[in-house]
Protein backbone atom coordinates (compact mmCIF):
# COMPACT_ATOMS: atom_id res chain seq x y z
CA UNK A 1 0.00 0.00 0.00
CA UNK A 2 1.90 3.03 -1.23
CA UNK A 3 -0.65 5.78 -1.92
CA UNK A 4 0.54 9.31 -1.25
CA UNK A 5 -0.03 10.84 2.17
CA UNK A 6 -2.82 13.36 2.60
CA UNK A 7 -2.00 17.03 3.10
CA UNK A 8 -3.73 18.99 5.87
CA UNK A 9 -3.58 22.75 5.51
CA UNK A 10 -3.51 25.33 8.29
CA UNK A 11 -5.18 28.36 6.75
CA UNK A 12 -5.05 31.73 8.53
CA UNK A 13 -6.64 34.87 7.06
CA UNK A 14 -6.82 33.20 3.66
CA UNK A 15 -3.17 32.10 3.56
CA UNK A 16 -1.77 28.59 4.03
CA UNK A 17 0.77 29.08 6.83
CA UNK A 18 1.53 25.42 7.68
CA UNK A 19 0.86 21.90 6.44
CA UNK A 20 0.72 18.43 7.98
CA UNK A 21 0.99 15.12 6.15
CA UNK A 22 -1.33 12.29 7.15
CA UNK A 23 -1.66 8.56 6.67
CA UNK A 24 -5.15 7.09 6.46
CA UNK A 25 -6.57 3.59 6.18
CA UNK A 26 -10.32 3.13 5.84
CA UNK A 27 -11.79 -0.34 5.24
CA UNK A 28 -15.33 -1.42 4.38
CA UNK A 29 -17.60 -3.81 6.22
CA UNK A 30 -15.85 -6.77 4.57
CA UNK A 31 -12.42 -5.52 5.63
CA UNK A 32 -11.28 -4.49 2.16
CA UNK A 33 -9.55 -1.10 1.72
CA UNK A 34 -11.78 1.76 0.62
CA UNK A 35 -9.30 4.61 1.01
CA UNK A 36 -5.55 4.39 1.64
CA UNK A 37 -3.01 7.18 2.02
CA UNK A 38 0.60 6.77 3.07
CA UNK A 39 2.56 3.81 4.42
CA UNK A 40 -0.21 2.20 6.45
CA UNK A 41 1.62 -1.13 6.52
CA UNK A 42 4.74 0.38 8.14
CA UNK A 43 5.41 0.15 11.87
CA UNK A 44 3.74 2.81 13.96
CA UNK A 45 3.28 3.76 17.59
CA UNK A 46 -0.51 3.78 18.21
CA UNK A 47 -0.02 5.07 21.77
CA UNK A 48 -3.33 5.26 23.65
CA UNK A 49 -5.31 3.93 20.70
CA UNK A 50 -4.16 0.55 22.04
CA UNK A 51 -5.96 1.02 25.35
CA UNK A 52 -9.06 -0.97 24.31
CA UNK A 53 -6.75 -3.91 23.58
CA UNK A 54 -5.01 -3.46 26.92
CA UNK A 55 -8.42 -3.43 28.61
CA UNK A 56 -9.36 -6.58 26.72
CA UNK A 57 -6.28 -8.35 28.04
CA UNK A 58 -7.32 -7.36 31.54
CA UNK A 59 -10.93 -8.52 31.12
CA UNK A 60 -9.70 -11.84 29.78
CA UNK A 61 -7.57 -12.09 32.93
CA UNK A 62 -10.51 -11.62 35.27
CA UNK A 63 -11.00 -7.85 35.54
CA UNK A 64 -14.59 -7.62 36.78
CA UNK A 65 -15.71 -4.19 35.60
CA UNK A 66 -18.80 -3.19 33.65
CA UNK A 67 -20.32 -0.07 32.15
CA UNK A 68 -18.60 3.25 32.72
CA UNK A 69 -15.80 1.77 34.80
CA UNK A 70 -14.96 -0.66 32.01
CA UNK A 71 -14.89 2.30 29.61
CA UNK A 72 -12.62 4.16 32.04
CA UNK A 73 -10.21 1.21 32.09
CA UNK A 74 -9.42 1.97 28.43
CA UNK A 75 -9.65 5.74 28.68
CA UNK A 76 -7.42 8.73 28.13
CA UNK A 77 -9.55 10.81 30.43
CA UNK A 78 -9.58 14.57 30.98
CA UNK A 79 -9.39 14.44 34.77
CA UNK A 80 -12.95 15.58 35.35
CA UNK A 81 -14.35 14.79 38.81
CA UNK A 82 -16.29 11.73 37.62
CA UNK A 83 -13.13 10.32 36.01
CA UNK A 84 -11.15 10.75 39.22
CA UNK A 85 -13.93 9.29 41.36
CA UNK A 86 -14.25 6.35 38.95
CA UNK A 87 -10.53 5.55 39.11
CA UNK A 88 -10.75 5.58 42.89
CA UNK A 89 -13.74 3.23 42.74
CA UNK A 90 -11.74 0.77 40.64
CA UNK A 91 -8.90 0.86 43.15
CA UNK A 92 -11.11 0.56 46.22
CA UNK A 93 -12.94 -2.38 44.68
CA UNK A 94 -9.59 -4.18 44.65
CA UNK A 95 -8.75 -3.12 48.22
CA UNK A 96 -6.22 -0.54 47.00
CA UNK A 97 -5.79 3.21 47.01
CA UNK A 98 -4.09 5.70 44.69
CA UNK A 99 -0.77 5.19 46.43
CA UNK A 100 -0.44 1.99 44.38
CA UNK A 101 -0.51 3.86 41.07
CA UNK A 102 2.75 4.07 39.09
CA UNK A 103 1.66 6.56 36.42
CA UNK A 104 3.21 10.07 36.57
CA UNK A 105 1.71 12.85 38.65
CA UNK A 106 -0.28 15.40 36.69
CA UNK A 107 -3.04 18.00 36.84
CA UNK A 108 -6.41 17.49 35.13
CA UNK A 109 -6.43 18.32 31.44
CA UNK A 110 -10.00 19.63 31.70
CA UNK A 111 -9.57 23.36 32.32
CA UNK A 112 -12.36 23.90 34.88
CA UNK A 113 -11.34 20.77 36.79
CA UNK A 114 -7.70 21.85 36.84
CA UNK A 115 -8.62 25.30 38.08
CA UNK A 116 -10.76 23.82 40.85
CA UNK A 117 -7.91 21.58 42.02
CA UNK A 118 -5.55 24.55 42.18
CA UNK A 119 -8.16 26.82 43.75
CA UNK A 120 -8.70 24.31 46.54
CA UNK A 121 -4.98 24.13 47.29
CA UNK A 122 -4.35 20.84 45.48
CA UNK A 123 -1.57 20.00 43.09
CA UNK A 124 -0.29 17.31 40.80
CA UNK A 125 -1.34 13.76 41.65
CA UNK A 126 -1.22 10.38 39.92
CA UNK A 127 -5.00 10.03 40.08
CA UNK A 128 -5.41 13.09 37.81
CA UNK A 129 -3.15 11.69 35.10
CA UNK A 130 -5.11 10.80 31.95
CA UNK A 131 -4.13 7.10 32.19
CA UNK A 132 -5.10 6.63 35.85
CA UNK A 133 -8.20 4.62 34.94
CA UNK A 134 -6.11 2.17 32.95
CA UNK A 135 -3.50 1.93 35.69
CA UNK A 136 -6.20 1.40 38.34
CA UNK A 137 -7.64 -1.41 36.21
CA UNK A 138 -4.19 -2.94 35.73
CA UNK A 139 -3.73 -3.00 39.50
CA UNK A 140 -7.21 -4.48 40.00
CA UNK A 141 -6.37 -7.22 37.49
CA UNK A 142 -3.15 -7.99 39.34
CA UNK A 143 -4.98 -8.13 42.66
CA UNK A 144 -7.54 -10.56 41.21
CA UNK A 145 -4.73 -12.88 40.10
CA UNK A 146 -2.35 -12.45 43.07
CA UNK A 147 0.21 -11.00 40.68
CA UNK A 148 2.84 -8.57 42.02
CA UNK A 149 1.54 -5.02 42.30
CA UNK A 150 4.78 -3.05 42.49
CA UNK A 151 6.11 -4.26 39.13
CA UNK A 152 2.88 -4.25 37.09
CA UNK A 153 4.48 -2.04 34.39
CA UNK A 154 7.41 -4.35 33.75
CA UNK A 155 7.13 -5.90 30.23
CA UNK A 156 8.01 -9.27 31.81
CA UNK A 157 5.13 -9.04 34.32
CA UNK A 158 2.34 -11.62 33.77
CA UNK A 159 -0.14 -8.82 33.10
CA UNK A 160 1.96 -7.20 30.39
CA UNK A 161 2.77 -10.55 28.80
CA UNK A 162 -0.98 -11.24 28.61
CA UNK A 163 -1.65 -7.83 27.07
CA UNK A 164 1.10 -8.34 24.49
CA UNK A 165 -0.40 -11.72 23.53
CA UNK A 166 -3.82 -10.05 23.17
CA UNK A 167 -2.37 -7.31 20.94
CA UNK A 168 -0.67 -9.89 18.72
CA UNK A 169 -3.82 -12.01 18.49
CA UNK A 170 -6.17 -9.18 17.50
CA UNK A 171 -3.78 -7.31 15.19
CA UNK A 172 -2.68 -10.54 13.52
CA UNK A 173 0.92 -9.33 13.81
CA UNK A 174 3.93 -10.02 15.95
CA UNK A 175 4.89 -7.04 18.07
CA UNK A 176 7.97 -5.70 16.30
CA UNK A 177 9.29 -3.69 19.24
CA UNK A 178 8.33 -2.72 22.78
CA UNK A 179 8.79 0.82 24.04
CA UNK A 180 7.59 2.88 27.00
CA UNK A 181 4.41 4.94 26.76
CA UNK A 182 4.04 8.35 28.38
CA UNK A 183 2.34 6.78 31.40
CA UNK A 184 5.14 4.24 31.87
CA UNK A 185 3.27 1.22 30.49
CA UNK A 186 4.77 -0.96 27.74
CA UNK A 187 4.09 0.34 24.23
CA UNK A 188 3.77 -2.14 21.36
CA UNK A 189 4.72 -1.25 17.79
CA UNK A 190 2.54 -2.71 15.04
CA UNK A 191 1.06 -1.37 11.78
CA UNK A 192 -2.04 0.67 11.04
CA UNK A 193 -3.35 -2.35 9.16
CA UNK A 194 -3.04 -4.41 12.34
CA UNK A 195 -4.72 -1.81 14.55
CA UNK A 196 -7.60 -1.51 12.09
CA UNK A 197 -7.98 -5.29 12.11
CA UNK A 198 -8.04 -5.30 15.91
CA UNK A 199 -10.76 -2.66 16.16
CA UNK A 200 -12.89 -4.60 13.68
CA UNK A 201 -12.51 -7.65 15.92
CA UNK A 202 -13.89 -5.72 18.88
CA UNK A 203 -17.06 -4.47 17.21
CA UNK A 204 -17.78 -7.67 15.26
CA UNK A 205 -17.47 -10.00 18.25
CA UNK A 206 -20.53 -11.76 19.60
CA UNK A 207 -22.51 -9.91 22.29
CA UNK A 208 -21.32 -10.74 25.80
CA UNK A 209 -17.79 -11.70 24.76
CA UNK A 210 -14.91 -9.74 26.32
CA UNK A 211 -14.20 -8.09 22.96
CA UNK A 212 -17.76 -6.92 22.48
CA UNK A 213 -18.04 -5.79 26.11
CA UNK A 214 -15.13 -3.40 25.51
CA UNK A 215 -16.70 -2.00 22.34
CA UNK A 216 -20.13 -1.67 23.94
CA UNK A 217 -18.73 0.09 27.01
CA UNK A 218 -16.93 2.64 24.83
CA UNK A 219 -20.00 3.36 22.73
CA UNK A 220 -22.36 3.57 25.70
CA UNK A 221 -20.10 5.83 27.78
CA UNK A 222 -18.05 8.03 25.40
CA UNK A 223 -17.44 10.75 28.01
CA UNK A 224 -15.78 8.18 30.27
CA UNK A 225 -13.30 7.21 27.55
CA UNK A 226 -12.10 10.80 27.02
CA UNK A 227 -14.06 13.73 28.42
CA UNK A 228 -17.24 15.75 28.08
CA UNK A 229 -15.69 18.17 25.59
CA UNK A 230 -13.16 15.96 23.81
CA UNK A 231 -13.57 15.33 20.05
CA UNK A 232 -13.62 11.54 20.45
CA UNK A 233 -16.72 11.72 22.65
CA UNK A 234 -18.28 14.25 20.27
CA UNK A 235 -17.68 11.89 17.34
CA UNK A 236 -19.27 8.95 19.15
CA UNK A 237 -22.28 11.05 20.10
CA UNK A 238 -22.65 12.33 16.52
CA UNK A 239 -22.39 8.87 14.90
CA UNK A 240 -24.17 6.31 17.13
CA UNK A 241 -22.55 2.89 16.95
CA UNK A 242 -19.10 4.35 16.32
CA UNK A 243 -16.15 3.46 18.57
CA UNK A 244 -13.17 5.85 18.52
CA UNK A 245 -9.94 5.89 20.51
CA UNK A 246 -7.28 8.57 20.11
CA UNK A 247 -3.60 8.25 20.87
CA UNK A 248 -0.76 10.68 21.51
CA UNK A 249 1.29 11.90 18.56
CA UNK A 250 -1.94 12.25 16.57
CA UNK A 251 -3.17 8.69 16.13
CA UNK A 252 -6.83 7.69 15.82
CA UNK A 253 -8.48 4.28 15.50
CA UNK A 254 -12.18 3.68 14.95
CA UNK A 255 -14.71 1.02 14.04
CA UNK A 256 -18.42 0.94 13.31
CA UNK A 257 -20.90 -1.77 14.23
CA UNK A 258 -20.90 -3.43 10.79
CA UNK A 259 -17.09 -3.68 10.58
CA UNK A 260 -16.27 -0.48 8.73
CA UNK A 261 -13.10 0.73 10.41
CA UNK A 262 -9.94 2.72 10.04
CA UNK A 263 -6.85 4.36 11.45
CA UNK A 264 -5.30 7.80 11.04
CA UNK A 265 -1.76 8.98 11.80
CA UNK A 266 -0.52 12.56 11.40
CA UNK A 267 3.12 12.08 10.49
CA UNK A 268 4.54 14.99 12.49
CA UNK A 269 2.34 14.27 15.53
CA UNK A 270 0.30 17.46 15.05
CA UNK A 271 -2.90 16.85 17.01
CA UNK A 272 -4.76 19.73 15.38
CA UNK A 273 -4.81 17.82 12.07
CA UNK A 274 -6.02 14.50 13.53
CA UNK A 275 -9.78 14.99 13.80
CA UNK A 276 -10.33 16.53 10.33
CA UNK A 277 -8.59 13.51 8.78
CA UNK A 278 -10.62 11.11 10.93
CA UNK A 279 -13.86 12.77 9.84
CA UNK A 280 -12.72 12.44 6.21
CA UNK A 281 -12.09 8.72 6.79
CA UNK A 282 -15.56 8.29 8.30
CA UNK A 283 -17.15 10.05 5.37
CA UNK A 284 -15.16 7.98 2.89
CA UNK A 285 -16.91 4.97 4.43
CA UNK A 286 -20.33 6.59 4.19
CA UNK A 287 -20.62 7.15 7.93
CA UNK A 288 -22.75 10.21 8.57
CA UNK A 289 -24.73 11.71 11.40
CA UNK A 290 -28.46 11.02 11.15
CA UNK A 291 -29.87 14.03 13.01
CA UNK A 292 -29.38 17.68 11.93
CA UNK A 293 -27.71 18.68 15.20
CA UNK A 294 -25.35 15.69 15.01
CA UNK A 295 -24.58 16.46 11.34
CA UNK A 296 -23.67 20.02 12.33
CA UNK A 297 -21.38 18.60 15.03
CA UNK A 298 -19.64 16.42 12.44
CA UNK A 299 -19.26 19.40 10.09
CA UNK A 300 -17.67 21.41 12.90
CA UNK A 301 -15.23 18.61 13.68
CA UNK A 302 -14.25 18.32 10.01
CA UNK A 303 -12.32 21.58 10.30
CA UNK A 304 -10.37 22.91 13.25
CA UNK A 305 -11.00 26.58 13.98
CA UNK A 306 -8.04 29.00 14.23
CA UNK A 307 -8.47 32.06 16.41
CA UNK A 308 -7.01 35.52 16.08
CA UNK A 309 -7.77 38.06 18.77
CA UNK A 310 -10.33 35.66 20.19
CA UNK A 311 -12.35 35.28 16.99
CA UNK A 312 -12.23 32.75 14.14
CA UNK A 313 -9.79 33.78 11.41
CA UNK A 314 -8.95 30.46 9.78
CA UNK A 315 -9.17 26.68 9.87
CA UNK A 316 -7.34 23.38 9.76
CA UNK A 317 -8.65 21.35 6.82
CA UNK A 318 -7.77 18.74 4.26
CA UNK A 319 -6.43 20.27 1.08
CA UNK A 320 -9.47 20.83 -1.07
CA UNK A 321 -8.42 18.49 -3.88
CA UNK A 322 -7.99 15.66 -1.36
CA UNK A 323 -11.05 16.17 0.83
CA UNK A 324 -13.39 14.10 -1.32
BELNOR-V251184 format. One record per residue. N is the residue number from 0. RES is the residue in one letter. SS is DSSP state (helix for helix, strand for strand, loop for the rest). PHI is phi in whole degrees, 0 to 359 (* if undefined). Layout:
# BELNOR-V251184
n;res;ss;phi
N;RES;SS;PHI
N;RES;SS;PHI
This chain:
# BELNOR-V251184
n;res;ss;phi
0;X;loop;*
1;X;loop;228
2;X;loop;299
3;X;loop;295
4;X;loop;294
5;X;strand;283
6;X;strand;245
7;X;strand;254
8;X;strand;259
9;X;strand;254
10;X;strand;252
11;X;strand;236
12;X;loop;54
13;X;loop;87
14;X;strand;244
15;X;strand;281
16;X;strand;259
17;X;strand;207
18;X;strand;222
19;X;strand;234
20;X;strand;256
21;X;strand;226
22;X;strand;261
23;X;strand;215
24;X;strand;231
25;X;strand;233
26;X;strand;241
27;X;loop;280
28;X;loop;300
29;X;loop;270
30;X;loop;90
31;X;loop;277
32;X;strand;297
33;X;strand;253
34;X;strand;214
35;X;strand;225
36;X;strand;221
37;X;loop;84
38;X;loop;277
39;X;loop;285
40;X;loop;264
41;X;loop;278
42;X;strand;294
43;X;strand;213
44;X;strand;256
45;X;loop;286
46;X;helix;50
47;X;helix;288
48;X;helix;296
49;X;helix;274
50;X;helix;301
51;X;helix;301
52;X;helix;286
53;X;helix;296
54;X;helix;296
55;X;helix;299
56;X;helix;302
57;X;helix;290
58;X;helix;298
59;X;helix;297
60;X;loop;264
61;X;loop;106
62;X;loop;296
63;X;loop;257
64;X;loop;240
65;X;loop;224
66;X;helix;56
67;X;helix;294
68;X;helix;287
69;X;helix;292
70;X;helix;299
71;X;helix;295
72;X;loop;293
73;X;loop;244
74;X;loop;264
75;X;loop;245
76;X;loop;277
77;X;loop;266
78;X;loop;78
79;X;loop;288
80;X;helix;308
81;X;helix;290
82;X;helix;294
83;X;helix;296
84;X;helix;297
85;X;helix;295
86;X;helix;298
87;X;helix;293
88;X;helix;296
89;X;helix;298
90;X;helix;296
91;X;helix;295
92;X;helix;296
93;X;loop;259
94;X;loop;74
95;X;loop;237
96;X;loop;228
97;X;helix;293
98;X;helix;295
99;X;helix;277
100;X;loop;294
101;X;loop;241
102;X;loop;282
103;X;loop;293
104;X;loop;287
105;X;strand;200
106;X;loop;255
107;X;loop;303
108;X;loop;287
109;X;loop;298
110;X;helix;300
111;X;helix;297
112;X;helix;292
113;X;helix;296
114;X;helix;297
115;X;helix;292
116;X;helix;300
117;X;helix;292
118;X;helix;297
119;X;loop;274
120;X;loop;89
121;X;loop;277
122;X;loop;208
123;X;loop;298
124;X;strand;207
125;X;helix;298
126;X;helix;294
127;X;helix;276
128;X;loop;298
129;X;loop;297
130;X;loop;261
131;X;helix;295
132;X;helix;295
133;X;helix;296
134;X;helix;294
135;X;helix;299
136;X;helix;292
137;X;helix;299
138;X;helix;295
139;X;helix;297
140;X;helix;295
141;X;helix;297
142;X;helix;298
143;X;helix;293
144;X;helix;252
145;X;loop;57
146;X;loop;272
147;X;loop;302
148;X;loop;272
149;X;loop;294
150;X;loop;249
151;X;loop;295
152;X;loop;266
153;X;loop;291
154;X;loop;304
155;X;loop;273
156;X;loop;294
157;X;helix;306
158;X;helix;297
159;X;helix;290
160;X;helix;295
161;X;helix;295
162;X;helix;296
163;X;helix;299
164;X;helix;299
165;X;helix;296
166;X;helix;300
167;X;helix;294
168;X;helix;295
169;X;helix;282
170;X;helix;282
171;X;loop;74
172;X;loop;227
173;X;loop;282
174;X;loop;297
175;X;loop;281
176;X;strand;200
177;X;strand;239
178;X;strand;242
179;X;strand;237
180;X;loop;284
181;X;loop;299
182;X;loop;272
183;X;loop;100
184;X;loop;282
185;X;strand;301
186;X;strand;240
187;X;strand;253
188;X;strand;265
189;X;strand;222
190;X;strand;252
191;X;helix;297
192;X;helix;300
193;X;helix;294
194;X;helix;295
195;X;helix;299
196;X;helix;300
197;X;helix;295
198;X;helix;295
199;X;helix;298
200;X;helix;297
201;X;helix;293
202;X;helix;283
203;X;helix;270
204;X;loop;293
205;X;loop;293
206;X;loop;306
207;X;loop;90
208;X;loop;286
209;X;helix;305
210;X;helix;299
211;X;helix;291
212;X;helix;298
213;X;helix;297
214;X;helix;299
215;X;helix;294
216;X;helix;295
217;X;helix;299
218;X;helix;288
219;X;helix;279
220;X;loop;226
221;X;helix;299
222;X;helix;293
223;X;helix;284
224;X;helix;273
225;X;loop;211
226;X;loop;175
227;X;loop;293
228;X;loop;246
229;X;loop;283
230;X;helix;297
231;X;helix;297
232;X;helix;294
233;X;helix;297
234;X;helix;296
235;X;helix;291
236;X;helix;289
237;X;helix;286
238;X;loop;238
239;X;loop;304
240;X;loop;94
241;X;loop;272
242;X;strand;244
243;X;strand;227
244;X;strand;222
245;X;strand;270
246;X;strand;225
247;X;loop;299
248;X;loop;60
249;X;loop;64
250;X;strand;244
251;X;strand;224
252;X;strand;226
253;X;strand;210
254;X;strand;206
255;X;loop;251
256;X;loop;304
257;X;loop;271
258;X;loop;104
259;X;loop;297
260;X;strand;203
261;X;strand;183
262;X;strand;220
263;X;strand;225
264;X;strand;221
265;X;strand;275
266;X;loop;295
267;X;loop;265
268;X;loop;78
269;X;loop;286
270;X;helix;299
271;X;helix;296
272;X;helix;269
273;X;helix;295
274;X;helix;293
275;X;helix;304
276;X;helix;289
277;X;helix;297
278;X;helix;298
279;X;helix;297
280;X;helix;295
281;X;helix;299
282;X;helix;291
283;X;helix;297
284;X;loop;266
285;X;loop;79
286;X;loop;274
287;X;loop;221
288;X;loop;285
289;X;loop;276
290;X;loop;264
291;X;helix;305
292;X;helix;295
293;X;helix;290
294;X;helix;296
295;X;helix;296
296;X;helix;298
297;X;helix;295
298;X;helix;299
299;X;helix;295
300;X;helix;287
301;X;loop;292
302;X;loop;226
303;X;strand;270
304;X;strand;279
305;X;strand;257
306;X;strand;255
307;X;strand;219
308;X;loop;63
309;X;loop;86
310;X;strand;231
311;X;strand;296
312;X;strand;228
313;X;strand;182
314;X;strand;203
315;X;strand;251
316;X;strand;210
317;X;strand;294
318;X;loop;304
319;X;helix;304
320;X;helix;284
321;X;helix;244
322;X;loop;287
323;X;loop;287
